[in-house]
Structure formats: C-alpha cells, structure tokens
Amino acid sequence: MEQEETAIAVMGTKGQIVIPKKLRSELQITPKTKLAIYRKDNKLVLMKLDPSPVDKS
C-alpha cells in the first residue's frame, strides 16, 4: 500500500516549486529526472517517470 505524505511547497515568481528534500530522497528524484504533471479536477498531480531503456538524454 502506498504511503501518503503531505508537504507544503510555495511557487516562486517564475512558476517553479521545490520538491521537499525528504520526498526527493525517498523517490530518488535527482536533477534531470523526468516528471509528468497533470490536472485532476482541482488538483495537480506530479508523477516520476521511469527512464526509458533507449532514452539516453
């Protein structure tokens, strides 16, 4: 079962948000990690994409 965790992030003037370090570490999100973002009703959902075996970018 997935563990739900809530954190607060503030959007900067350029529209950027910072993912809290604890969540980045737990999910192994590093610079250049690809993330998908989509809207579900009144929520934004952020999802880590698995690297493609042929994607070397």
PDB file of N, CA, C and O in Angstrom:
ATOM      1  N   MET A   1       0.840  -1.184   0.000  1.00  0.00           N
ATOM      2  CA  MET A   1       0.000   0.000   0.000  1.00  0.00           C
ATOM      3  C   MET A   1       0.882   1.243   0.000  1.00  0.00           C
ATOM      4  O   MET A   1       1.866   1.307   0.737  1.00  0.00           O
ATOM      5  N   GLU A   2       0.536   2.226  -0.820  1.00  0.00           N
ATOM      6  CA  GLU A   2       1.303   3.451  -0.906  1.00  0.00           C
ATOM      7  C   GLU A   2       1.096   4.302   0.333  1.00  0.00           C
ATOM      8  O   GLU A   2      -0.005   4.385   0.879  1.00  0.00           O
ATOM      9  N   GLN A   3       2.172   4.927   0.760  1.00  0.00           N
ATOM     10  CA  GLN A   3       2.103   5.818   1.903  1.00  0.00           C
ATOM     11  C   GLN A   3       1.835   7.227   1.398  1.00  0.00           C
ATOM     12  O   GLN A   3       2.529   7.710   0.503  1.00  0.00           O
ATOM     13  N   GLU A   4       0.831   7.890   1.967  1.00  0.00           N
ATOM     14  CA  GLU A   4       0.537   9.264   1.581  1.00  0.00           C
ATOM     15  C   GLU A   4       1.265  10.207   2.514  1.00  0.00           C
ATOM     16  O   GLU A   4       1.309   9.995   3.726  1.00  0.00           O
ATOM     17  N   GLU A   5       1.832  11.240   1.942  1.00  0.00           N
ATOM     18  CA  GLU A   5       2.558  12.218   2.726  1.00  0.00           C
ATOM     19  C   GLU A   5       2.277  13.587   2.138  1.00  0.00           C
ATOM     20  O   GLU A   5       2.302  13.765   0.920  1.00  0.00           O
ATOM     21  N   THR A   6       2.012  14.539   2.992  1.00  0.00           N
ATOM     22  CA  THR A   6       1.712  15.889   2.547  1.00  0.00           C
ATOM     23  C   THR A   6       2.857  16.812   2.915  1.00  0.00           C
ATOM     24  O   THR A   6       3.392  16.740   4.021  1.00  0.00           O
ATOM     25  N   ALA A   7       3.227  17.668   2.000  1.00  0.00           N
ATOM     26  CA  ALA A   7       4.240  18.686   2.247  1.00  0.00           C
ATOM     27  C   ALA A   7       3.750  19.981   1.609  1.00  0.00           C
ATOM     28  O   ALA A   7       2.940  19.960   0.682  1.00  0.00           O
ATOM     29  N   ILE A   8       4.237  21.081   2.102  1.00  0.00           N
ATOM     30  CA  ILE A   8       3.860  22.383   1.566  1.00  0.00           C
ATOM     31  C   ILE A   8       4.994  22.904   0.691  1.00  0.00           C
ATOM     32  O   ILE A   8       6.158  22.886   1.090  1.00  0.00           O
ATOM     33  N   ALA A   9       4.646  23.364  -0.493  1.00  0.00           N
ATOM     34  CA  ALA A   9       5.613  23.992  -1.388  1.00  0.00           C
ATOM     35  C   ALA A   9       5.043  25.341  -1.805  1.00  0.00           C
ATOM     36  O   ALA A   9       3.830  25.491  -1.947  1.00  0.00           O
ATOM     37  N   VAL A  10       5.908  26.307  -1.999  1.00  0.00           N
ATOM     38  CA  VAL A  10       5.492  27.641  -2.417  1.00  0.00           C
ATOM     39  C   VAL A  10       6.013  27.879  -3.830  1.00  0.00           C
ATOM     40  O   VAL A  10       7.174  27.605  -4.132  1.00  0.00           O
ATOM     41  N   MET A  11       5.139  28.390  -4.687  1.00  0.00           N
ATOM     42  CA  MET A  11       5.549  28.672  -6.055  1.00  0.00           C
ATOM     43  C   MET A  11       6.273  30.013  -6.097  1.00  0.00           C
ATOM     44  O   MET A  11       5.808  31.001  -5.528  1.00  0.00           O
ATOM     45  N   GLY A  12       7.408  30.036  -6.772  1.00  0.00           N
ATOM     46  CA  GLY A  12       8.182  31.262  -6.925  1.00  0.00           C
ATOM     47  C   GLY A  12       7.645  32.127  -8.053  1.00  0.00           C
ATOM     48  O   GLY A  12       6.667  31.773  -8.712  1.00  0.00           O
ATOM     49  N   THR A  13       8.286  33.254  -8.267  1.00  0.00           N
ATOM     50  CA  THR A  13       7.825  34.212  -9.271  1.00  0.00           C
ATOM     51  C   THR A  13       7.937  33.680 -10.695  1.00  0.00           C
ATOM     52  O   THR A  13       7.257  34.178 -11.592  1.00  0.00           O
ATOM     53  N   LYS A  14       8.780  32.681 -10.914  1.00  0.00           N
ATOM     54  CA  LYS A  14       8.940  32.090 -12.248  1.00  0.00           C
ATOM     55  C   LYS A  14       8.076  30.844 -12.433  1.00  0.00           C
ATOM     56  O   LYS A  14       8.214  30.142 -13.434  1.00  0.00           O
ATOM     57  N   GLY A  15       7.184  30.560 -11.474  1.00  0.00           N
ATOM     58  CA  GLY A  15       6.298  29.406 -11.592  1.00  0.00           C
ATOM     59  C   GLY A  15       6.931  28.103 -11.149  1.00  0.00           C
ATOM     60  O   GLY A  15       6.374  27.032 -11.393  1.00  0.00           O
ATOM     61  N   GLN A  16       8.083  28.172 -10.503  1.00  0.00           N
ATOM     62  CA  GLN A  16       8.778  26.962 -10.064  1.00  0.00           C
ATOM     63  C   GLN A  16       8.398  26.610  -8.634  1.00  0.00           C
ATOM     64  O   GLN A  16       8.151  27.488  -7.808  1.00  0.00           O
ATOM     65  N   ILE A  17       8.357  25.306  -8.355  1.00  0.00           N
ATOM     66  CA  ILE A  17       8.169  24.833  -6.988  1.00  0.00           C
ATOM     67  C   ILE A  17       9.341  23.924  -6.638  1.00  0.00           C
ATOM     68  O   ILE A  17       9.979  23.344  -7.516  1.00  0.00           O
ATOM     69  N   VAL A  18       9.611  23.812  -5.350  1.00  0.00           N
ATOM     70  CA  VAL A  18      10.691  22.948  -4.880  1.00  0.00           C
ATOM     71  C   VAL A  18      10.062  21.734  -4.215  1.00  0.00           C
ATOM     72  O   VAL A  18       9.229  21.868  -3.319  1.00  0.00           O
ATOM     73  N   ILE A  19      10.463  20.554  -4.658  1.00  0.00           N
ATOM     74  CA  ILE A  19      10.010  19.311  -4.032  1.00  0.00           C
ATOM     75  C   ILE A  19      10.845  19.135  -2.768  1.00  0.00           C
ATOM     76  O   ILE A  19      12.073  19.170  -2.839  1.00  0.00           O
ATOM     77  N   PRO A  20      10.207  18.947  -1.615  1.00  0.00           N
ATOM     78  CA  PRO A  20      10.963  18.813  -0.371  1.00  0.00           C
ATOM     79  C   PRO A  20      12.028  17.713  -0.456  1.00  0.00           C
ATOM     80  O   PRO A  20      11.820  16.671  -1.076  1.00  0.00           O
ATOM     81  N   LYS A  21      13.170  17.975   0.183  1.00  0.00           N
ATOM     82  CA  LYS A  21      14.319  17.072   0.109  1.00  0.00           C
ATOM     83  C   LYS A  21      13.971  15.650   0.536  1.00  0.00           C
ATOM     84  O   LYS A  21      14.419  14.690  -0.091  1.00  0.00           O
ATOM     85  N   LYS A  22      13.179  15.506   1.596  1.00  0.00           N
ATOM     86  CA  LYS A  22      12.820  14.166   2.079  1.00  0.00           C
ATOM     87  C   LYS A  22      12.105  13.370   0.985  1.00  0.00           C
ATOM     88  O   LYS A  22      12.403  12.193   0.778  1.00  0.00           O
ATOM     89  N   LEU A  23      11.173  14.004   0.293  1.00  0.00           N
ATOM     90  CA  LEU A  23      10.444  13.319  -0.777  1.00  0.00           C
ATOM     91  C   LEU A  23      11.356  13.027  -1.963  1.00  0.00           C
ATOM     92  O   LEU A  23      11.271  11.956  -2.562  1.00  0.00           O
ATOM     93  N   ARG A  24      12.242  13.990  -2.309  1.00  0.00           N
ATOM     94  CA  ARG A  24      13.189  13.744  -3.406  1.00  0.00           C
ATOM     95  C   ARG A  24      14.071  12.549  -3.096  1.00  0.00           C
ATOM     96  O   ARG A  24      14.321  11.713  -3.964  1.00  0.00           O
ATOM     97  N   SER A  25      14.540  12.467  -1.863  1.00  0.00           N
ATOM     98  CA  SER A  25      15.407  11.347  -1.467  1.00  0.00           C
ATOM     99  C   SER A  25      14.653  10.024  -1.506  1.00  0.00           C
ATOM    100  O   SER A  25      15.136   9.042  -2.070  1.00  0.00           O
ATOM    101  N   GLU A  26      13.471  10.002  -0.905  1.00  0.00           N
ATOM    102  CA  GLU A  26      12.686   8.765  -0.842  1.00  0.00           C
ATOM    103  C   GLU A  26      12.317   8.253  -2.230  1.00  0.00           C
ATOM    104  O   GLU A  26      12.280   7.044  -2.460  1.00  0.00           O
ATOM    105  N   LEU A  27      12.045   9.172  -3.155  1.00  0.00           N
ATOM    106  CA  LEU A  27      11.621   8.786  -4.505  1.00  0.00           C
ATOM    107  C   LEU A  27      12.776   8.771  -5.501  1.00  0.00           C
ATOM    108  O   LEU A  27      12.575   8.526  -6.690  1.00  0.00           O
ATOM    109  N   GLN A  28      13.980   9.033  -5.014  1.00  0.00           N
ATOM    110  CA  GLN A  28      15.185   9.055  -5.853  1.00  0.00           C
ATOM    111  C   GLN A  28      15.013  10.004  -7.042  1.00  0.00           C
ATOM    112  O   GLN A  28      15.284   9.651  -8.190  1.00  0.00           O
ATOM    113  N   ILE A  29      14.557  11.210  -6.731  1.00  0.00           N
ATOM    114  CA  ILE A  29      14.410  12.253  -7.740  1.00  0.00           C
ATOM    115  C   ILE A  29      15.672  13.105  -7.691  1.00  0.00           C
ATOM    116  O   ILE A  29      15.975  13.737  -6.679  1.00  0.00           O
ATOM    117  N   THR A  30      16.395  13.109  -8.793  1.00  0.00           N
ATOM    118  CA  THR A  30      17.647  13.853  -8.897  1.00  0.00           C
ATOM    119  C   THR A  30      17.538  14.828 -10.067  1.00  0.00           C
ATOM    120  O   THR A  30      16.584  14.751 -10.841  1.00  0.00           O
ATOM    121  N   PRO A  31      18.504  15.751 -10.211  1.00  0.00           N
ATOM    122  CA  PRO A  31      18.446  16.640 -11.371  1.00  0.00           C
ATOM    123  C   PRO A  31      18.334  15.832 -12.670  1.00  0.00           C
ATOM    124  O   PRO A  31      18.967  14.788 -12.826  1.00  0.00           O
ATOM    125  N   LYS A  32      17.535  16.327 -13.572  1.00  0.00           N
ATOM    126  CA  LYS A  32      17.258  15.711 -14.882  1.00  0.00           C
ATOM    127  C   LYS A  32      16.239  14.565 -14.816  1.00  0.00           C
ATOM    128  O   LYS A  32      15.899  13.998 -15.854  1.00  0.00           O
ATOM    129  N   THR A  33      15.743  14.210 -13.618  1.00  0.00           N
ATOM    130  CA  THR A  33      14.682  13.206 -13.520  1.00  0.00           C
ATOM    131  C   THR A  33      13.446  13.761 -14.223  1.00  0.00           C
ATOM    132  O   THR A  33      13.071  14.913 -14.006  1.00  0.00           O
ATOM    133  N   LYS A  34      12.823  12.955 -15.050  1.00  0.00           N
ATOM    134  CA  LYS A  34      11.626  13.392 -15.770  1.00  0.00           C
ATOM    135  C   LYS A  34      10.393  13.144 -14.908  1.00  0.00           C
ATOM    136  O   LYS A  34      10.219  12.077 -14.321  1.00  0.00           O
ATOM    137  N   LEU A  35       9.544  14.171 -14.853  1.00  0.00           N
ATOM    138  CA  LEU A  35       8.315  14.115 -14.076  1.00  0.00           C
ATOM    139  C   LEU A  35       7.152  14.502 -14.976  1.00  0.00           C
ATOM    140  O   LEU A  35       7.270  15.401 -15.808  1.00  0.00           O
ATOM    141  N   ALA A  36       6.039  13.824 -14.804  1.00  0.00           N
ATOM    142  CA  ALA A  36       4.813  14.191 -15.513  1.00  0.00           C
ATOM    143  C   ALA A  36       3.942  14.970 -14.535  1.00  0.00           C
ATOM    144  O   ALA A  36       3.876  14.639 -13.351  1.00  0.00           O
ATOM    145  N   ILE A  37       3.285  15.993 -15.030  1.00  0.00           N
ATOM    146  CA  ILE A  37       2.361  16.749 -14.191  1.00  0.00           C
ATOM    147  C   ILE A  37       1.039  16.862 -14.944  1.00  0.00           C
ATOM    148  O   ILE A  37       1.002  17.191 -16.130  1.00  0.00           O
ATOM    149  N   TYR A  38      -0.031  16.583 -14.230  1.00  0.00           N
ATOM    150  CA  TYR A  38      -1.338  16.703 -14.866  1.00  0.00           C
ATOM    151  C   TYR A  38      -2.364  17.192 -13.859  1.00  0.00           C
ATOM    152  O   TYR A  38      -2.155  17.126 -12.648  1.00  0.00           O
ATOM    153  N   ARG A  39      -3.463  17.677 -14.381  1.00  0.00           N
ATOM    154  CA  ARG A  39      -4.541  18.179 -13.537  1.00  0.00           C
ATOM    155  C   ARG A  39      -5.604  17.111 -13.388  1.00  0.00           C
ATOM    156  O   ARG A  39      -6.006  16.480 -14.365  1.00  0.00           O
ATOM    157  N   LYS A  40      -6.055  16.912 -12.168  1.00  0.00           N
ATOM    158  CA  LYS A  40      -7.161  16.001 -11.882  1.00  0.00           C
ATOM    159  C   LYS A  40      -8.147  16.790 -11.031  1.00  0.00           C
ATOM    160  O   LYS A  40      -7.920  17.024  -9.844  1.00  0.00           O
ATOM    161  N   ASP A  41      -9.241  17.193 -11.657  1.00  0.00           N
ATOM    162  CA  ASP A  41     -10.207  18.088 -11.029  1.00  0.00           C
ATOM    163  C   ASP A  41      -9.480  19.356 -10.586  1.00  0.00           C
ATOM    164  O   ASP A  41      -8.929  20.074 -11.420  1.00  0.00           O
ATOM    165  N   ASN A  42      -9.473  19.638  -9.289  1.00  0.00           N
ATOM    166  CA  ASN A  42      -8.847  20.856  -8.778  1.00  0.00           C
ATOM    167  C   ASN A  42      -7.478  20.570  -8.154  1.00  0.00           C
ATOM    168  O   ASN A  42      -7.029  21.305  -7.275  1.00  0.00           O
ATOM    169  N   LYS A  43      -6.818  19.500  -8.610  1.00  0.00           N
ATOM    170  CA  LYS A  43      -5.529  19.106  -8.043  1.00  0.00           C
ATOM    171  C   LYS A  43      -4.483  19.011  -9.143  1.00  0.00           C
ATOM    172  O   LYS A  43      -4.804  18.716 -10.294  1.00  0.00           O
ATOM    173  N   LEU A  44      -3.233  19.262  -8.781  1.00  0.00           N
ATOM    174  CA  LEU A  44      -2.106  18.986  -9.665  1.00  0.00           C
ATOM    175  C   LEU A  44      -1.451  17.718  -9.158  1.00  0.00           C
ATOM    176  O   LEU A  44      -1.182  17.587  -7.964  1.00  0.00           O
ATOM    177  N   VAL A  45      -1.193  16.787 -10.057  1.00  0.00           N
ATOM    178  CA  VAL A  45      -0.579  15.514  -9.693  1.00  0.00           C
ATOM    179  C   VAL A  45       0.779  15.441 -10.380  1.00  0.00           C
ATOM    180  O   VAL A  45       0.891  15.659 -11.586  1.00  0.00           O
ATOM    181  N   LEU A  46       1.796  15.135  -9.606  1.00  0.00           N
ATOM    182  CA  LEU A  46       3.160  15.035 -10.111  1.00  0.00           C
ATOM    183  C   LEU A  46       3.582  13.583 -10.010  1.00  0.00           C
ATOM    184  O   LEU A  46       3.439  12.968  -8.953  1.00  0.00           O
ATOM    185  N   MET A  47       4.107  13.020 -11.108  1.00  0.00           N
ATOM    186  CA  MET A  47       4.451  11.604 -11.132  1.00  0.00           C
ATOM    187  C   MET A  47       5.833  11.417 -11.748  1.00  0.00           C
ATOM    188  O   MET A  47       6.116  11.943 -12.825  1.00  0.00           O
ATOM    189  N   LYS A  48       6.681  10.674 -11.068  1.00  0.00           N
ATOM    190  CA  LYS A  48       8.014  10.374 -11.583  1.00  0.00           C
ATOM    191  C   LYS A  48       7.869   9.388 -12.736  1.00  0.00           C
ATOM    192  O   LYS A  48       7.158   8.388 -12.631  1.00  0.00           O
ATOM    193  N   LEU A  49       8.553   9.684 -13.834  1.00  0.00           N
ATOM    194  CA  LEU A  49       8.527   8.789 -14.987  1.00  0.00           C
ATOM    195  C   LEU A  49       9.715   7.846 -14.910  1.00  0.00           C
ATOM    196  O   LEU A  49      10.826   8.260 -14.581  1.00  0.00           O
ATOM    197  N   ASP A  50       9.481   6.593 -15.211  1.00  0.00           N
ATOM    198  CA  ASP A  50      10.569   5.624 -15.253  1.00  0.00           C
ATOM    199  C   ASP A  50      11.413   5.899 -16.485  1.00  0.00           C
ATOM    200  O   ASP A  50      10.873   6.156 -17.561  1.00  0.00           O
ATOM    201  N   PRO A  51      12.728   5.849 -16.340  1.00  0.00           N
ATOM    202  CA  PRO A  51      13.571   6.105 -17.511  1.00  0.00           C
ATOM    203  C   PRO A  51      13.401   5.022 -18.567  1.00  0.00           C
ATOM    204  O   PRO A  51      13.316   3.834 -18.257  1.00  0.00           O
ATOM    205  N   SER A  52      13.354   5.455 -19.809  1.00  0.00           N
ATOM    206  CA  SER A  52      13.248   4.516 -20.920  1.00  0.00           C
ATOM    207  C   SER A  52      14.610   3.888 -21.164  1.00  0.00           C
ATOM    208  O   SER A  52      15.620   4.590 -21.114  1.00  0.00           O
ATOM    209  N   PRO A  53      14.671   2.578 -21.429  1.00  0.00           N
ATOM    210  CA  PRO A  53      15.967   1.939 -21.671  1.00  0.00           C
ATOM    211  C   PRO A  53      16.693   2.488 -22.896  1.00  0.00           C
ATOM    212  O   PRO A  53      17.912   2.348 -22.997  1.00  0.00           O
ATOM    213  N   VAL A  54      15.967   3.111 -23.832  1.00  0.00           N
ATOM    214  CA  VAL A  54      16.608   3.665 -25.023  1.00  0.00           C
ATOM    215  C   VAL A  54      16.821   5.172 -24.904  1.00  0.00           C
ATOM    216  O   VAL A  54      17.448   5.777 -25.773  1.00  0.00           O
ATOM    217  N   ASP A  55      16.304   5.785 -23.834  1.00  0.00           N
ATOM    218  CA  ASP A  55      16.424   7.228 -23.637  1.00  0.00           C
ATOM    219  C   ASP A  55      17.745   7.542 -22.946  1.00  0.00           C
ATOM    220  O   ASP A  55      17.916   7.254 -21.761  1.00  0.00           O
ATOM    221  N   LYS A  56      18.670   8.128 -23.679  1.00  0.00           N
ATOM    222  CA  LYS A  56      19.991   8.456 -23.133  1.00  0.00           C
ATOM    223  C   LYS A  56      20.177   9.960 -22.943  1.00  0.00           C
ATOM    224  O   LYS A  56      21.309  10.418 -22.784  1.00  0.00           O
ATOM    225  N   SER A  57      19.085  10.744 -22.954  1.00  0.00           N
ATOM    226  CA  SER A  57      19.207  12.201 -22.845  1.00  0.00           C
ATOM    227  C   SER A  57      19.488  12.666 -21.445  1.00  0.00           C
ATOM    228  O   SER A  57      19.615  13.867 -21.207  1.00  0.00           O
TER     229      SER A  57
END
